[in-house]
Amino acid sequence: MRLARFSIVGAACFAIQAGILLALREAGVPDTAANAAGFLASAQVNFLLSSAFTWADRRLPAPGARPVAARWAAFQVTVAAGLACNTAVFALASRLAPPVAAAAVAVCAGALLTYLAGDRLVFRRRKAEPTDHSGDSLDDHHRPAAAVPRPNGGTAAD
């Protein structure tokens, strides 16, 4: 399900990027600058949508989660890495395939990198809190000794 949400956000952000590119191009801005402006704007929308929709179950504030500014900065690094991957794959694929096919391969490669980085780094799950674990099974969790009630009404720490 997360991959579907990721794809929806990616498609929406691509539409934003393309819309800005076309609008700026129509206004006389050179293609490279217009594309860069569209890319940068769509990346910010992507962060907001990713936070609220794709990885909504990992929202802040949560104990042990990254602060929003740190997530945003990590996302920007991921965007730059995704763009570099996309560009490199496009350069290679365009030697073997028509431009649209090469672009599709490049988008898929960049999206895979972005998805994995988002899942494992930017929006990673918070670390589980430590538990007092003993026994052979993962079901053998115990409350710390200080909190285990005793028959006399006290606790093990008493």
Secondary structure, DSSP 8 states (H G I E B T S, - for coil): -HHHHHHHHHHHHHHHHHHHHHHHHHTT--HHHHHHHHHHHHHHHHHHHIIIIITGGG-SS-TT---HHHHHHHHHHHHHHHHHHHHHHHHHHTTTS-HHHHHHHHHHHHHHHHHHHIIIIIT--------EE-SSSTT-EE--GGGSB-TTSSBTT-
